[in-house]
Amino acid sequence: MSKIVVRDGNVDGALRTLKQKNAKDGLLKKVRERQEGYLKPGVKRRKAKKEAIKNSRRREKVYN
């Protein structure tokens, strides 16, 4: 569980920090995966391959 301290009444900054920590930990991604339920191994492989392609295209776009 992440703990965020609100300083000087800056709730917006604390909320931004919380969202960044959750994204870094992959918390939201884990929750979404659990909501999907069981996936067949083939479906899981296809999904992982599709995600890898998407990430590689994103990396190409950033570095080019």
RODRENKE-120515 format. One record per residue (C-alpha): x negated, y negated, z negated; residue number from 1. Coordinates in nm, 2 decimals. Example, Ala and Ser with C-alpha at 12.3 -4.5 7.8 and 13.67 -1.06 7.14 Angstrom:
BEGIN
{atom {-1.23,0.45,-0.78},1}
{atom {-1.37,0.11,-0.71},2}
END
This chain:
BEGIN
{atom {0.00,0.00,0.00},1}
{atom {-0.14,-0.34,0.10},2}
{atom {-0.14,-0.62,-0.15},3}
{atom {-0.14,-0.97,-0.03},4}
{atom {-0.18,-1.28,-0.25},5}
{atom {0.02,-1.59,-0.16},6}
{atom {-0.20,-1.89,-0.22},7}
{atom {-0.07,-2.25,-0.26},8}
{atom {0.28,-2.14,-0.16},9}
{atom {0.16,-2.05,0.19},10}
{atom {0.41,-1.77,0.26},11}
{atom {0.36,-1.79,0.64},12}
{atom {-0.01,-1.73,0.61},13}
{atom {0.04,-1.44,0.37},14}
{atom {0.30,-1.28,0.61},15}
{atom {0.05,-1.31,0.90},16}
{atom {-0.22,-1.15,0.69},17}
{atom {0.02,-0.87,0.60},18}
{atom {0.11,-0.80,0.96},19}
{atom {-0.26,-0.80,1.06},20}
{atom {-0.34,-0.55,0.79},21}
{atom {-0.05,-0.32,0.89},22}
{atom {-0.15,-0.34,1.25},23}
{atom {-0.51,-0.25,1.16},24}
{atom {-0.40,0.04,0.95},25}
{atom {-0.16,0.17,1.22},26}
{atom {0.12,0.19,0.97},27}
{atom {0.40,0.09,1.21},28}
{atom {0.27,0.33,1.47},29}
{atom {0.28,0.62,1.22},30}
{atom {0.64,0.53,1.12},31}
{atom {0.75,0.53,1.48},32}
{atom {0.59,0.86,1.55},33}
{atom {0.77,1.02,1.25},34}
{atom {1.10,0.88,1.37},35}
{atom {1.06,1.06,1.70},36}
{atom {1.07,1.40,1.54},37}
{atom {0.92,1.71,1.69},38}
{atom {0.75,1.68,2.03},39}
{atom {0.66,1.98,2.24},40}
{atom {0.28,2.02,2.29},41}
{atom {0.31,1.94,2.67},42}
{atom {0.51,1.63,2.60},43}
{atom {0.27,1.52,2.34},44}
{atom {-0.02,1.56,2.58},45}
{atom {0.16,1.36,2.85},46}
{atom {0.23,1.08,2.61},47}
{atom {-0.13,1.07,2.49},48}
{atom {-0.26,1.07,2.85},49}
{atom {-0.02,0.79,2.94},50}
{atom {-0.13,0.59,2.64},51}
{atom {-0.50,0.64,2.73},52}
{atom {-0.44,0.51,3.08},53}
{atom {-0.26,0.21,2.94},54}
{atom {-0.54,0.13,2.70},55}
{atom {-0.81,0.17,2.97},56}
{atom {-0.62,-0.07,3.20},57}
{atom {-0.59,-0.31,2.91},58}
{atom {-0.97,-0.29,2.85},59}
{atom {-1.05,-0.34,3.22},60}
{atom {-0.83,-0.65,3.23},61}
{atom {-1.01,-0.80,2.93},62}
{atom {-1.36,-0.73,3.05},63}
{atom {-1.31,-0.83,3.41},64}
END
